[in-house]
Amino acid sequence: MKLVTFTENKKTRIGLLENQAIIDLSSAAPELPTEMTSFLQQGDIAMTIARQTQSSEPHFQLDEVILEAPILRPPKILAIGLNYRAHAEESNMDIPKVPLVFTKQSTSINGPYGDVHWSPDSKALDYEGELGVIIGKSCRRVPADKAASVIAGFCVMNDVSVRDWQMRGAPASFTMGKSWDTHCPMGPSIVTPDEVDPHNLQLKTFINGELRQDTNTDDLIFDCYQLIEFVSTVFTLEPGDVIATGTPSGVGAAQKPPAFVKVGDVMRVEIEELGFIENKVIEEPAEMTHW
């Protein structure tokens, strides 16, 4: 099952993506919440009702709606650094002994095809194609062998990074370099775990059609279940939380010379079974400044 958040006629709600068309759950199952986090909070009951609508006639074709980020405002966005062996090597870093966890602010969320903003405050804007994990149940201290039971699904992500802000030195610099508005595109849908093996998926990132990243998720140092065990040891995970599992080798900062993205560039991240996201880099609009 592929869960989406979409906007049609200025109304945003959730639905199912089936054969490149949308089943509007607000029509097919009006008893369900129309917002994704609220839907996930209802757990297995909501999932079962949604599955029962999969054979319904679609309400919209994809070109009649705008696909939004599946989770419009995640409670938490947790991200993992250096979680592919080849990426750790290209960064001249030791293989981590424990997951390197940082956060992206929820205001960084962007849709699967939304524009990503470049700011004159930095000349080092980079891409990081990643597998995203969506938490479906409130949970704490989840053992790795039980972690699959708390996952609502998986999606494609781009952990857009402002490298000079990220590398200023203090641990908090990661948050500052990773959390700019629009710098967390995700989608196009949440693909439920029954449809995909998250640890055997090919991930590719293209910049203006040029292949930059091409790695299988079997190169993850800490897999999705180990990550859930690790972070849930410390704090409760909640429905709608997002874990960005790390990026493979091929980021712009590791190119020789570095190949950062600029205004006009198009970033496309594909993961087999999950689809793709594609985002154009534009100069930050003046209206983004407000107080």
Secondary structure, 3 states (H helix, E strand, C coil): CEEEEEEECCEEEEEEEECCEEEEHHHHCCCCCCCHHHHHHCHHHHHHHHHCCCCCCCCEEHHHCEEECCCCCCCCEEEEECCEHHHHHHCCCCCCCCCEEEEECHHHEECCCCCEEECCCCCCEECCEEEEEEECCCECCCCHHHHHHHEEEEEEEECCEEHHHHCCCCCHHHHHHHCCCCCEEEEEEEECHHHCCCCCCEEEEEECCEEEEEEEHHHECCCHHHHHHHHHCCCCECCCCEEECCCCCCCHHHCCCCCCECCCCEEEEEECCCEEEEEEEEECCHHHCCC
